[in-house]
Amino acid sequence: MQKRCVLSEKKNGVFLKEITRLKMKKMKESKVERGKSWIDKVVQF
């Protein structure tokens, strides 16, 4: 039973890491998108 718990803990850790990595990626992408739209606004003027 002990080993199984450790395994699930490890899996959850990896899962959380992946989620945080994806979140960071999304944030970066949205920042880039915002920057692009801001540049587009400036260009339109």
C-alpha positions as CSV (number, residue, x, y, z in Angstrom):
1,M,0.0,0.0,0.0
2,Q,2.8,2.4,0.9
3,K,4.5,2.1,-2.5
4,R,1.2,2.8,-4.3
5,C,0.7,6.0,-2.4
6,V,4.2,7.2,-3.3
7,L,3.6,6.4,-6.9
8,S,0.3,8.4,-7.0
9,E,2.1,11.2,-5.2
10,K,4.8,11.3,-7.9
11,K,2.2,11.2,-10.7
12,N,0.4,14.1,-9.1
13,G,3.6,16.0,-8.8
14,V,4.4,15.5,-12.5
15,F,0.8,16.4,-13.3
16,L,0.9,19.6,-11.3
17,K,4.2,20.5,-12.9
18,E,2.7,20.0,-16.4
19,I,-0.3,22.1,-15.5
20,T,1.8,25.0,-14.1
21,R,4.0,24.8,-17.2
22,L,1.0,25.0,-19.5
23,K,-0.5,27.9,-17.5
24,M,2.8,29.8,-17.8
25,K,2.8,29.1,-21.5
26,K,-0.8,30.3,-21.9
27,M,0.0,33.5,-19.9
28,K,3.1,34.2,-22.0
29,E,1.0,33.6,-25.2
30,S,-1.8,35.9,-24.0
31,K,0.8,38.5,-23.1
32,V,2.2,38.2,-26.6
33,E,-1.3,38.5,-28.1
34,R,-2.0,41.6,-26.0
35,G,1.3,43.1,-27.1
36,K,0.3,42.4,-30.8
37,S,-3.1,43.9,-30.4
38,W,-1.5,47.0,-28.7
39,I,1.0,47.3,-31.6
40,D,-1.9,46.9,-34.1
41,K,-3.7,49.8,-32.4
42,V,-0.6,52.0,-32.5
43,V,-0.1,51.1,-36.2
44,Q,-3.7,52.0,-37.0
45,F,-3.1,55.5,-35.7
